[in-house]
Amino acid sequence: MATLFSLISTLMFFYTILVFIYIFMSWVPNLREGAFGQMVGRLVEPFLTPFRNIIPPLGMIDISPLVALLTLNFARYGLEHLASYFV
């Protein structure tokens, strides 16, 4: 059971890195339009969309990815804490 929690936590960590990559790709012109950018977008956008629907942009700055990352990390740490009960 602890191995399953560890696997899920590791996948959540790599997904967090993927979200960071997607955020940084928005700073480089035309990077999201390439094959790699579109693949990352298909993986990350379904997770970011609910946060973008709830949190409006502040001027030209979209803070919803930051809130999404915080939520993902809280979930990951919660899962790791829960896994400590099964060890």
Residue pairs with C-beta under 8 A, 6 or more apart in sequence:
1 83
1 86
2 83
2 86
2 87
5 79
5 80
5 82
5 83
5 86
6 83
8 79
9 76
9 79
9 80
9 83
12 72
12 75
12 76
12 79
13 76
15 43
15 47
15 72
16 69
16 72
16 73
16 76
18 40
18 43
18 44
19 44
19 47
19 48
19 65
19 68
19 69
19 72
20 69
21 40
22 32
22 40
22 41
22 44
22 48
22 65
23 65
25 31
25 32
25 37
25 40
26 32
31 37
32 38
32 40
32 41
47 68
47 72
48 64
48 65
48 68
51 64
51 65
51 67
51 68
51 71
52 62
52 64
54 64
55 63
55 64
55 67
57 63
57 64
